């Protein structure tokens, strides 16, 4: 090799230092934990157990994630955005296998699909989980802290499977709600939403709304509720670096307020802890009641692009 192109030891050291600097600049797993600051948040029991963290991550960590958020095309993964204000998701198994998604986001997804994140969930919600589901540990045969954890969409043997999803609600030219009051799937024990509002998003609405029942729970398809059956208790603004996590049950009714026209998508991370069995009953509304309230049932919305589940 010619001396003119041979790298000097000093230059090699400088390059190595630069690489090390870049590696050290990447947030640690602990810094990526959206429940890491739960001790400083506002924990509420009404209308159902939840924790709200208005600044979930350190500003520098959030800025890194925001800067490297994937494009709509990446999250669509070949699907078409064929509806306005409709949900499109990309799950952890697909994110972790996609080299086109920035490593910091793959680290984020790896953490939130790990046993460490389950321990964070148990730290925050373990007491309420035991109160709501006193037979859960007996059915599984282990304490919550000892549950085997796997990633949803894999064949890993597990007592609880975690999911972490990119979600975007597509831009819209009109005002609409992406999802009216409902509860999450009956096998879901924990749900979390980490909001990453685009700084150019000037739309109004799109808040998470929390409800309580005015009667005994009853549901339509997809665990949706009639608006007359619930009352609005609180709202969580769709903001930047905002995390809300809650214990799922038949009482955990929530929805999204109508969102005004917007040229940018509504962005968030969906977090799920799912068991291999149902946790609660979700009785259906009787056929006569459905017919009686058919006009009101027509107000219910669940919008998603083709190919979503």
ZAMARGU-4260 file (C-alpha; in steps of 0.2 Angstrom, whole numbers, plus 5000, padded with zeros to 4 digits):
<rodrens>
0) 5000/5000/5000 | 5006/5017/4995 | 5011/5028/5010 | 5000/5042/5003 | 4985/5032/5006
5) 4990/5022/5021 | 4979/5027/5036 | 4990/5034/5050 | 4987/5027/5068 | 4981/5044/5073
10) 4968/5044/5060 | 4963/5027/5064 | 4961/5032/5082 | 4951/5047/5077 | 4939/5037/5066
15) 4938/5024/5080 | 4934/5038/5092 | 4921/5045/5081 | 4912/5028/5079 | 4913/5026/5098
20) 4905/5043/5100 | 4891/5039/5088 | 4888/5022/5097 | 4888/5031/5114 | 4876/5044/5108
25) 4863/5031/5105 | 4850/5030/5119 | 4852/5016/5132 | 4838/5003/5134 | 4833/5011/5150
30) 4832/5029/5142 | 4820/5022/5129 | 4808/5015/5142 | 4791/5025/5140 | 4786/5019/5158
35) 4803/5024/5165 | 4797/5040/5173 | 4780/5033/5179 | 4785/5037/5197 | 4784/5056/5192
40) 4768/5055/5182 | 4750/5057/5187 | 4743/5040/5192 | 4724/5039/5192 | 4711/5026/5197
45) 4696/5034/5188 | 4688/5030/5177 | 4700/5015/5176 | 4718/5013/5182 | 4730/5023/5171
50) 4746/5032/5171 | 4749/5048/5161 | 4766/5054/5157 | 4766/5071/5148 | 4785/5070/5145
55) 4788/5052/5145 | 4806/5052/5138 | 4821/5064/5140 | 4819/5078/5127 | 4836/5073/5119
60) 4830/5055/5117 | 4813/5060/5111 | 4821/5072/5098 | 4831/5057/5091 | 4816/5046/5089
65) 4806/5060/5081 | 4820/5064/5069 | 4821/5046/5064 | 4803/5041/5063 | 4799/5031/5048
70) 4789/5037/5033 | 4771/5033/5029 | 4777/5023/5015 | 4788/5012/5026 | 4774/5009/5038
75) 4761/5005/5024 | 4773/4992/5018 | 4765/4990/5001 | 4747/4993/5007 | 4737/5008/5000
80) 4731/5023/5011 | 4714/5020/5004 | 4704/5029/5017 | 4705/5046/5026 | 4709/5046/5045
85) 4711/5027/5045 | 4724/5017/5055 | 4739/5009/5048 | 4750/4998/5059 | 4767/4990/5058
90) 4771/4977/5071 | 4787/4973/5080 | 4791/4957/5071 | 4791/4967/5055 | 4800/4982/5062
95) 4814/4972/5069 | 4817/4963/5053 | 4817/4979/5043 | 4835/4986/5040 | 4827/5002/5032
100) 4821/5007/5049 | 4833/5016/5060 | 4843/5006/5073 | 4837/5017/5087 | 4819/5013/5083
105) 4823/4994/5082 | 4831/4996/5099 | 4815/5004/5105 | 4805/4990/5098 | 4816/4977/5105
110) 4815/4984/5123 | 4796/4986/5123 | 4795/4968/5117 | 4806/4962/5131 | 4805/4954/5148
115) 4812/4971/5155 | 4797/4980/5149 | 4785/4968/5156 | 4794/4971/5173 | 4791/4989/5171
120) 4772/4986/5167 | 4771/4975/5183 | 4780/4988/5193 | 4767/5001/5189 | 4751/4991/5187
125) 4755/4975/5197 | 4744/4979/5212 | 4729/4984/5201 | 4732/4969/5190 | 4730/4957/5205
130) 4715/4967/5212 | 4706/4966/5195 | 4711/4948/5191 | 4714/4939/5207 | 4715/4922/5199
135) 4727/4927/5185 | 4743/4921/5194 | 4735/4905/5199 | 4729/4901/5181 | 4746/4904/5174
140) 4755/4896/5189 | 4768/4910/5192 | 4769/4927/5200 | 4767/4941/5188 | 4785/4945/5190
145) 4790/4928/5184 | 4779/4927/5169 | 4788/4921/5153 | 4788/4934/5140 | 4788/4933/5122
150) 4785/4944/5106 | 4768/4943/5098 | 4769/4935/5081 | 4783/4923/5086 | 4782/4905/5092
155) 4791/4909/5108 | 4784/4900/5123 | 4777/4913/5134 | 4764/4917/5147 | 4762/4935/5141
160) 4766/4941/5124 | 4771/4959/5120 | 4767/4970/5105 | 4774/4986/5100 | 4767/4995/5084
165) 4770/5010/5073 | 4753/5018/5070 | 4748/5032/5059 | 4731/5038/5056 | 4731/5044/5038
170) 4728/5063/5033 | 4710/5069/5031 | 4701/5082/5022 | 4686/5082/5034 | 4682/5080/5052
175) 4680/5062/5059 | 4684/5050/5073 | 4696/5035/5069 | 4688/5025/5083 | 4673/5029/5094
180) 4671/5022/5112 | 4677/5004/5114 | 4687/4992/5125 | 4703/4983/5119 | 4703/4964/5115
185) 4698/4953/5130 | 4715/4945/5131 | 4724/4961/5132 | 4729/4965/5150 | 4739/4981/5147
190) 4738/4994/5133 | 4749/5009/5130 | 4749/5024/5118 | 4765/5034/5116 | 4761/5050/5105
195) 4773/5058/5093 | 4763/5073/5086 | 4771/5081/5071 | 4777/5098/5075 | 4768/5104/5058
200) 4752/5096/5064 | 4740/5110/5067 | 4724/5100/5067 | 4711/5100/5081 | 4705/5085/5091
205) 4712/5068/5090 | 4712/5067/5109 | 4711/5050/5118 | 4694/5051/5128 | 4691/5040/5144
210) 4674/5035/5148 | 4664/5026/5162 | 4649/5016/5161 | 4631/5023/5165 | 4625/5005/5165
215) 4631/4987/5165 | 4643/4984/5151 | 4636/4978/5134 | 4645/4978/5117 | 4643/4979/5099
220) 4655/4970/5087 | 4673/4974/5090 | 4669/4978/5108 | 4662/4995/5103 | 4649/5004/5114
225) 4633/5014/5111 | 4637/5032/5115 | 4622/5033/5126 | 4629/5019/5137 | 4645/5028/5143
230) 4649/5046/5149 | 4665/5056/5145 | 4676/5058/5161 | 4693/5064/5154 | 4703/5068/5139
235) 4722/5065/5135 | 4728/5078/5123 | 4737/5071/5107 | 4754/5079/5110 | 4772/5077/5108
240) 4782/5064/5120 | 4765/5060/5129 | 4762/5042/5136 | 4747/5035/5143 | 4746/5017/5149
245) 4731/5008/5157 | 4725/4991/5164 | 4713/4984/5151 | 4696/4977/5157 | 4677/4979/5153
250) 4678/4995/5162 | 4692/5003/5152 | 4681/5011/5139 | 4691/5024/5128 | 4690/5032/5111
255) 4697/5045/5100 | 4688/5062/5098 | 4684/5069/5081 | 4700/5076/5072 | 4699/5090/5060
260) 4706/5091/5043 | 4725/5088/5042 | 4738/5086/5029 | 4750/5076/5041 | 4746/5059/5049
265) 4743/5057/5067 | 4757/5047/5074 | 4759/5036/5089 | 4766/5019/5096 | 4754/5006/5102
270) 4760/4995/5116 | 4751/4979/5121 | 4753/4965/5134 | 4742/4950/5128 | 4738/4934/5137
275) 4733/4917/5128 | 4716/4918/5136 | 4701/4930/5139 | 4702/4940/5155 | 4684/4946/5156
280) 4667/4945/5148 | 4660/4956/5135 | 4642/4953/5133 | 4634/4958/5117 | 4619/4970/5115
285) 4603/4960/5112 | 4596/4960/5094 | 4581/4970/5100 | 4592/4983/5108 | 4602/4984/5092
290) 4587/4987/5081 | 4580/5000/5094 | 4596/5010/5094 | 4600/5007/5075 | 4602/5026/5072
295) 4614/5028/5087 | 4624/5012/5081 | 4627/5021/5065 | 4638/5034/5074 | 4650/5021/5078
300) 4667/5021/5069 | 4682/5010/5067 | 4692/5016/5052 | 4708/5007/5045 | 4716/5004/5029
305) 4713/4988/5019 | 4724/4974/5025 | 4723/4980/5044 | 4715/4969/5057
</rodrens>
